Amino acid sequence: MEITVTADGRLTWPGGDFRCVLGRGGVKADKREGDGGTPVGAWPLRRALWRADRLERPSTALPASPIAPDDGWCDEPADPAYNRPVRTPYPASHEALWREDGVYDVIVVLGHNDDPVVPGLGSAVFLHVARPDREPTAGCVALPLPDLLRLLEDCGPDTVLRVVEPTP
């Protein structure tokens, strides 16, 4: 299955169509670490993560595992664990996956810059929960929790999320 995300903030797949939130830097064909851009390309959905203290396991055919309080994701290009999960405390720059704001209550890890990892080309690009005010992300794709849970029902190991460039 393919999920399509357009630069104007639409996410569509054979089962539906939702408004989504993108990176503060817009859609980027040349994604770089820290630019706030949502990368153009086709990204496999690797797995789902969720806060088991807040939600039941999402209904999905994706591999899924609960987030632990010490889970993080390295975003330091010079670190050997760049764009990989880490355990906190971690000495290099990283994102905490256990957050109080609910944004990472459900995370879908996208296969962006992971096979192979290239330092500086972007890290921690996820599909995750949108903030209630729909504030732009740091480069991820975000949906309100009910929409994200609905989408996950249709996702499996062969699902790809395609972010397309704006049409001129």
Order of alpha helices (4+ residues) and beta strands (2+ residues): beta-beta-beta-beta-beta-beta-beta-beta-beta-beta-beta-beta-beta-alpha-beta
